[in-house]
């Protein structure tokens, strides 16, 4: 991909290795997946060790709400 100009070299501390992973069935047929190896990034980030919120507490906040909407920003709706 580097030779074809799809990717380019980087010396950024936020550059991570790209690895190609074959299909799990082991046949090697079909489309392989391109994955990014975030292991160095995971070693330097601050872990979130807070408790998981209790959903009943959040739902109780909506008991008198007149309007409620859900937006799917990932799908641009």
N, C-alpha and C positions, 0 to 999 in steps of 0.2 A: 504494500500500500504506500510505503514511503517512496518507492521508485515511480509509482504511477501518480504521485502528487495528491493522493487522497488524504494523507496525514503528513505532518511536518515535525521535525525534531524540536524539542523544547528543553530549556534549562530551568524552567520555572519550578519552584518548590511545590507547586500544586499540580505538576504533571505526573500522571500515573501510567503504569505499563498497561498496554492493551494485550490481551491474550485471546486466542481463538480456541473455543471449546467445542468439541465434537458432540454429536447427539448421544444421549444416554444409552440408546439401544446398542451402541458399539458397532453398528454396521458401517458407519462412515458415509452413508448415503444421505442425500438431502442437504439442507443448508446448515452450516455450522453457525454457532453464535459468537459474536464479538463481545467480550466482556472486559471490564476495566478492573484492574487489580488495585483495590483501595486499602490494602493492608497497611502501607505506611501512613496513610491518612487516619486510619482507625487507631493507630498507636499514639497520635498526638492530640486527638480531639478530647474534649472534656465529656466524660460520661454523665448521662442524666440518670441519677439514682433516686429520683423522687418517687413518691407513691403513685400508683395508678389511680386516677380520679374515680369516684363512685358515681355511676351513671344516674342513680336515683336522685342524688342531690342536684344534678344538672336538670333533670326532667322536672323537678319540682319548681324550678324557676320559670317554666313555661305554662303553668296551670291557668293563668289569666291572660295569656297572649291572644290577641285577635288575629294577627297576621304572622305567618311563618313561611319562609321560603327556603329552598335549597338550591344552591347554584353549583353547577359542575364546572369549575374553572379549568380543570384539566382538559375537558372536551370543548371548551370555549362556548358554553351555553350561557 
